[in-house]
Amino acid sequence: MKIIVPMAGRGSRLRPHTLTVPKPLVPVAGTPIVEQLVNDIAKVVKQPITEVAFILGDPAFFGEDVETHLKGVAQNLGAKASVYRQLEPLGTGHAIMCAAPSLDGPAVIAYADTLIRADFKIDAATDAQIWVKKVNNPSAYGVVELDASGAITELVEKPTEFVSDLAVIGIYYFKNSTDLKNELQKVLDQQLTHGGEYQINDGIKGMMANGKRFVPGEVKAWMDCGNKEITVATNTKMLQFLFEEGETLVHPSAKLENATIVPPCYIGKDVVLTNATVGPGVSIGEGTHIKNATIKDSIIQQHTVVENTTLEQAMIGNHVRYNGTHTRVSLGDYTELI
């Protein structure tokens, strides 16, 4: 099984946290988004992962350090790491075709701005699966239409009339990813675009027209990381899932001096908490110092100092110094606000 991860976008909605770090490498519950996604997919498909292919953007932003980190993610699964580049923002279909040499055999394609909780099985009797989540407002999403047998017959983007309440979450399985590659090549050759972009849906619809059977797979939880507010909420949800699953979330090197941790919280290596109450729903990265503070439902990254404050639904980057009265701050890397 291969995992293909398109992640060439700059993550502009998550600025300032993506000015120095690509969005898929922003940590949620202590682990970069893309690393959590790949590891979670590897767990639920219950098959050996032979290759993880990452589709990155401009090398000036997605540099060697990003490549090195991603290769480590694949290697930790015992898989080959491949890195491709999408140098123009030409859509999801174009991004996938940038990894054309890796599109053969069974593969999961997953976009790197989504985290999931699921216990699904690959349906060996079908040609492909599209993972979905039941939503209350389907007109805000792309949804699948099903026939009487439960097979997917159509993909409908933001329907104005009710089609179904099963929203596409951006994770797909193909028994033979060459089928998708062949259909997407036709889309590129015919220059079939939407708003100047090539979309994966047109390749999928081509497969359906050729008789390939798609079925839905439903996830228990679908968590987005689109902007600061949503990412902080996702962090809180992920911490609760990890806590319930028995994960160790507090590093043994953390130092507590008259401090209280209200679980679930992620507390990284060499964190120092002094006269502080932290949690629930808080992630604190390696080497960060918190003093005279009360913090809940927040993300604070590495080597940061936070003092004399109360924070809630805050997101603070790396190498930041903050001493202030605002509670829902959003501070990027290397900021000083005292």
C-alpha positions as CSV (number, residue, x, y, z in Angstrom):
1,M,0.0,0.0,0.0
2,K,1.2,3.5,-0.9
3,I,0.2,6.8,0.7
4,I,0.2,9.9,-1.6
5,V,0.1,13.2,0.3
6,P,-0.5,16.4,-1.7
7,M,0.7,19.3,0.5
8,A,1.9,22.1,-1.8
9,G,-0.3,24.9,-0.5
10,R,1.1,27.7,1.6
11,G,-1.7,27.6,4.3
12,S,-2.4,31.3,4.1
13,R,-5.5,31.1,6.3
14,L,-3.3,29.9,9.2
15,R,-0.9,32.9,9.1
16,P,1.1,34.0,10.9
17,H,1.9,30.4,11.9
18,T,2.6,29.4,8.3
19,L,4.9,32.3,7.4
20,T,7.9,30.2,8.5
21,V,6.6,26.7,8.6
22,P,4.3,24.9,6.0
23,K,0.9,24.2,7.5
24,P,1.2,20.4,7.4
25,L,4.2,20.7,9.7
26,V,2.4,22.8,12.3
27,P,2.0,20.6,15.4
28,V,-1.4,19.6,16.7
29,A,-1.4,17.6,20.0
30,G,2.4,17.7,19.9
31,T,2.9,16.2,16.4
32,P,3.0,17.8,13.0
33,I,-0.4,17.5,11.1
34,V,1.0,15.5,8.2
35,E,2.9,13.1,10.5
36,Q,-0.3,12.4,12.5
37,L,-2.3,11.9,9.3
38,V,0.2,9.5,7.7
39,N,0.6,7.5,10.9
40,D,-3.2,7.3,11.5
41,I,-3.8,6.1,7.9
42,A,-1.1,3.4,8.3
43,K,-2.9,2.2,11.5
44,V,-6.4,2.0,10.1
45,V,-5.6,0.4,6.7
46,K,-3.9,-2.5,8.5
47,Q,-1.6,-3.2,5.6
48,P,2.2,-2.7,5.2
49,I,3.0,0.8,3.8
50,T,5.6,0.4,1.0
51,E,5.9,4.1,-0.1
52,V,4.9,7.5,1.1
53,A,4.9,10.2,-1.6
54,F,4.8,13.8,-0.6
55,I,3.9,16.5,-3.2
56,L,5.5,19.8,-2.1
57,G,5.4,23.3,-3.4
58,D,8.2,25.8,-4.1
59,P,11.6,24.6,-2.8
60,A,12.2,28.1,-1.4
61,F,9.5,27.5,1.1
62,F,9.4,23.7,1.3
63,G,13.2,23.4,1.7
64,E,15.6,20.6,2.5
65,D,14.7,20.6,6.2
66,V,11.1,19.9,5.2
67,E,12.2,17.1,2.9
68,T,14.3,15.6,5.7
69,H,11.5,15.6,8.2
70,L,9.0,14.0,5.7
71,K,11.5,11.3,4.7
72,G,11.8,10.5,8.4
73,V,8.1,10.1,8.7
74,A,8.1,7.5,5.8
75,Q,11.1,5.7,7.1
76,N,9.6,5.3,10.6
77,L,6.9,3.3,8.9
78,G,9.5,1.2,7.1
79,A,8.4,2.8,3.8
80,K,10.2,4.4,0.9
81,A,10.0,8.2,0.8
82,S,9.4,10.0,-2.5
83,V,9.2,13.8,-2.9
84,Y,7.6,15.5,-5.8
85,R,7.0,19.2,-6.6
86,Q,4.0,21.1,-7.7
87,L,5.4,24.5,-8.7
88,E,2.1,26.0,-9.9
89,P,-1.2,26.0,-8.0
90,L,-3.1,24.1,-10.7
91,G,-5.5,22.1,-8.5
92,T,-5.8,18.8,-6.8
93,G,-5.8,16.7,-10.0
94,H,-2.6,18.4,-11.2
95,A,-1.0,17.9,-7.8
96,I,-1.6,14.2,-7.9
97,M,-0.2,13.9,-11.4
98,C,3.0,15.5,-10.2
99,A,3.5,12.2,-8.4
100,A,2.6,10.1,-11.5
101,P,5.7,7.8,-11.2
102,S,4.3,6.6,-7.8
103,L,0.7,6.0,-9.1
104,D,0.6,2.3,-9.5
105,G,-0.9,-0.4,-7.4
106,P,-3.1,0.1,-4.3
107,A,-2.8,3.6,-2.8
108,V,-4.5,6.0,-0.4
109,I,-4.5,9.6,-1.4
110,A,-4.9,12.0,1.6
111,Y,-4.8,15.8,1.7
112,A,-2.6,17.1,4.5
113,D,-4.9,19.5,6.2
114,T,-7.2,16.9,7.8
115,L,-7.0,14.7,10.8
116,I,-9.3,11.7,11.4
117,R,-10.4,9.1,13.8
118,A,-11.6,6.0,12.1
119,D,-11.8,2.2,12.3
120,F,-12.4,1.2,8.7
121,K,-11.4,-1.6,6.5
122,I,-10.4,-1.5,2.9
123,D,-13.2,-3.2,0.9
124,A,-11.3,-5.7,-1.2
125,A,-14.4,-6.3,-3.4
126,T,-14.5,-2.7,-4.7
127,D,-12.3,-0.6,-7.1
128,A,-12.1,2.4,-4.9
129,Q,-13.3,4.1,-1.7
130,I,-14.0,7.7,-0.8
131,W,-14.1,8.5,2.9
132,V,-16.9,10.7,4.1
133,K,-18.4,12.2,7.3
134,K,-22.1,12.9,7.9
135,V,-22.6,16.6,8.3
136,N,-25.5,18.9,9.2
137,N,-25.0,21.4,6.4
138,P,-24.1,19.4,3.2
139,S,-24.6,22.5,1.0
140,A,-21.2,23.7,2.4
141,Y,-19.3,20.7,1.2
142,G,-18.7,18.3,-1.7
143,V,-20.9,15.3,-1.1
144,V,-21.4,11.8,-2.6
145,E,-24.6,10.5,-4.1
146,L,-25.3,6.8,-3.6
147,D,-27.4,4.2,-5.4
148,A,-29.6,1.6,-3.9
149,S,-26.7,-0.8,-3.5
150,G,-24.7,1.8,-1.5
151,A,-22.2,2.5,-4.3
152,I,-21.2,6.1,-5.1
153,T,-22.7,7.3,-8.4
154,E,-21.8,11.0,-8.4
155,L,-19.8,13.7,-6.7
156,V,-21.7,16.9,-6.2
157,E,-19.9,20.1,-5.0
158,K,-21.9,22.3,-2.6
159,P,-25.4,21.1,-3.7
160,T,-28.2,23.7,-3.6
161,E,-30.7,20.9,-3.3
162,F,-30.3,17.9,-1.0
163,V,-28.3,15.0,-2.5
164,S,-26.9,13.4,0.7
165,D,-25.4,14.4,4.0
166,L,-22.1,12.5,3.4
167,A,-19.3,15.0,2.9
168,V,-16.1,14.1,1.1
169,I,-13.2,14.6,3.6
170,G,-10.2,14.3,1.2
171,I,-9.1,10.7,1.7
172,Y,-9.4,8.2,-1.1
173,Y,-8.4,4.6,-1.7
174,F,-7.7,3.1,-5.2
175,K,-7.2,-0.6,-5.7
176,N,-5.1,0.3,-8.7
177,S,-4.0,3.9,-8.7
178,T,-2.9,3.6,-12.4
179,D,-6.7,3.8,-13.2
180,L,-6.8,7.3,-11.6
181,K,-3.6,8.3,-13.3
182,N,-4.9,7.3,-16.7
183,E,-8.1,9.3,-16.2
184,L,-6.3,12.4,-14.9
185,Q,-4.0,12.3,-17.8
186,K,-7.0,12.6,-20.1
187,V,-8.2,15.6,-18.0
188,L,-4.9,17.3,-18.4
189,D,-4.7,16.5,-22.1
190,Q,-8.2,17.9,-22.7
191,Q,-7.4,20.9,-20.5
192,L,-10.6,20.3,-18.5
193,T,-10.3,22.9,-15.7
194,H,-12.5,24.6,-13.2
195,G,-11.5,28.1,-12.4
196,G,-8.1,27.3,-14.0
197,E,-7.5,24.2,-11.9
198,Y,-7.5,20.5,-12.6
199,Q,-9.6,18.6,-10.1
200,I,-9.4,15.0,-8.8
201,N,-13.1,14.7,-9.1
202,D,-12.9,14.7,-12.9
203,G,-10.5,11.7,-12.8
204,I,-12.8,9.9,-10.4
205,K,-15.8,10.5,-12.6
206,G,-13.9,9.2,-15.6
207,M,-13.2,6.0,-13.6
208,M,-16.9,5.7,-12.8
209,A,-17.8,6.1,-16.5
210,N,-15.5,3.2,-17.2
211,G,-17.5,1.0,-14.8
212,K,-15.2,1.2,-11.7
213,R,-17.2,0.8,-8.5
214,F,-16.7,3.3,-5.7
215,V,-18.1,2.9,-2.2
216,P,-18.0,5.2,0.8
217,G,-16.1,4.7,4.0
218,E,-17.3,6.7,7.0
219,V,-15.0,8.1,9.7
220,K,-15.9,8.7,13.3
221,A,-14.2,12.1,13.5
222,W,-13.0,14.5,10.9
223,M,-11.0,17.5,12.1
224,D,-9.9,20.4,10.0
225,C,-6.8,22.6,10.4
226,G,-7.9,25.5,8.2
227,N,-7.4,28.5,10.4
228,K,-6.3,29.4,13.9
229,E,-9.7,28.9,15.6
230,I,-10.3,25.6,13.9
231,T,-6.8,24.3,14.5
232,V,-7.0,25.1,18.2
233,A,-10.3,23.3,18.4
234,T,-8.8,20.3,16.5
235,N,-5.9,20.3,19.0
236,T,-8.4,20.0,21.9
237,K,-10.3,17.1,20.2
238,M,-7.1,15.2,19.3
239,L,-5.8,15.5,22.8
240,Q,-9.0,14.0,24.1
241,F,-8.8,11.1,21.6
242,L,-5.1,10.4,22.5
243,F,-5.9,10.5,26.2
244,E,-8.7,8.1,25.8
245,E,-6.5,5.8,23.8
246,G,-3.9,5.7,26.6
247,E,-1.2,7.7,24.9
248,T,1.6,9.2,27.1
249,L,1.2,12.9,26.7
250,V,3.5,14.4,29.4
251,H,7.2,14.0,28.8
252,P,9.0,12.7,31.9
253,S,11.6,15.5,31.7
254,A,8.9,18.2,32.2
255,K,9.4,20.2,35.4
256,L,6.5,21.3,37.5
257,E,7.1,23.9,40.2
258,N,3.9,24.7,42.1
259,A,2.0,23.8,38.9
260,T,-1.0,21.8,37.9
261,I,-1.8,19.9,34.7
262,V,-5.5,19.3,34.0
263,P,-5.7,16.5,31.4
264,P,-5.7,16.0,28.5
265,C,-2.6,18.0,27.8
266,Y,0.5,17.5,25.7
267,I,3.6,18.6,27.6
268,G,6.8,18.3,25.6
269,K,10.4,17.6,26.5
270,D,12.1,20.0,29.0
271,V,9.0,22.1,29.5
272,V,9.0,24.1,32.7
273,L,5.8,25.1,34.4
274,T,6.1,27.5,37.4
275,N,3.1,28.8,39.4
276,A,0.8,27.7,36.5
277,T,-2.4,25.8,35.8
278,V,-2.4,24.2,32.4
279,G,-5.3,22.4,30.7
280,P,-7.5,21.0,29.6
281,G,-6.8,21.0,25.9
282,V,-3.3,22.5,25.9
283,S,-0.3,21.5,23.9
284,I,3.1,22.9,24.9
285,G,6.2,22.2,22.8
286,E,9.8,21.3,23.7
287,G,11.8,23.7,25.9
288,T,8.9,26.1,26.6
289,H,8.7,27.9,29.9
290,I,5.3,28.9,31.4
291,K,5.3,31.1,34.6
292,N,2.5,32.7,36.6
293,A,-0.2,31.7,34.0
294,T,-3.5,29.9,33.5
295,I,-3.9,28.3,30.1
296,K,-6.5,26.1,28.5
297,D,-7.5,25.1,25.0
298,S,-4.4,26.5,23.4
299,I,-1.3,25.6,21.4
300,I,2.1,26.9,22.4
301,Q,5.1,25.7,20.4
302,Q,8.8,25.2,21.1
303,H,11.3,27.3,23.1
304,T,8.8,30.0,24.0
305,V,8.3,31.9,27.2
306,V,4.8,32.8,28.4
307,E,4.5,34.8,31.7
308,N,1.9,36.6,33.8
309,T,-1.1,35.8,31.7
310,T,-4.4,34.0,31.2
311,L,-4.8,32.3,27.8
312,E,-7.7,30.5,26.2
313,Q,-8.0,29.5,22.6
314,A,-4.6,31.0,21.9
315,M,-2.0,29.8,19.4
316,I,1.6,30.9,19.9
317,G,4.6,29.9,17.7
318,N,8.2,29.0,18.3
319,H,10.8,31.3,20.0
320,V,8.1,33.7,21.2
321,R,8.1,35.8,24.4
322,Y,4.7,36.8,25.6
323,N,3.7,38.7,28.8
324,G,0.4,40.3,28.3
325,T,-3.3,40.6,29.1
326,H,-4.9,39.4,25.9
327,T,-6.3,35.9,26.2
328,R,-7.0,34.7,22.6
329,V,-3.7,35.7,21.0
330,S,-2.3,34.4,17.7
331,L,1.4,35.0,17.6
332,G,3.8,33.7,14.9
333,D,7.4,32.5,15.4
334,Y,10.0,34.9,16.9
335,T,7.4,37.4,18.1
336,E,8.0,39.4,21.3
337,L,5.1,41.0,23.0
338,I,5.7,42.1,26.6
